[in-house]
Amino acid sequence: MKTPITHELPALVYGLKGIMDLFGVKRNTAQNYKNTWLKPAVHQVGKKIIVNVPEALDLFMKEASRDDRKKPHPKAPPKIS
């Protein structure tokens, strides 16, 4: 019987690089996350960015489950049937 491999996540990640690694995104996307929905989990003092990982993952799940993504963009052209 194989033992399942578990991946332990750190309690904190540091900098945009930490956000990039945690969510598997590019630098611009990490910056956007930091400035928008991830803001409650981010603590910044000067140039040092510290992200609380459990809180960040919870915020990510809430953001992913929002219904806003299913609605059409307000500037989208109307569908012709």
ABEGO torsion letter per residue (X at the ends): XBBBBBBBBBABBBEAAAAAAAAGBBAAAAAAAAABAAAAABBBBEABBBBBAAAAAAAAAAAAABAAAABBBAABBBBBX
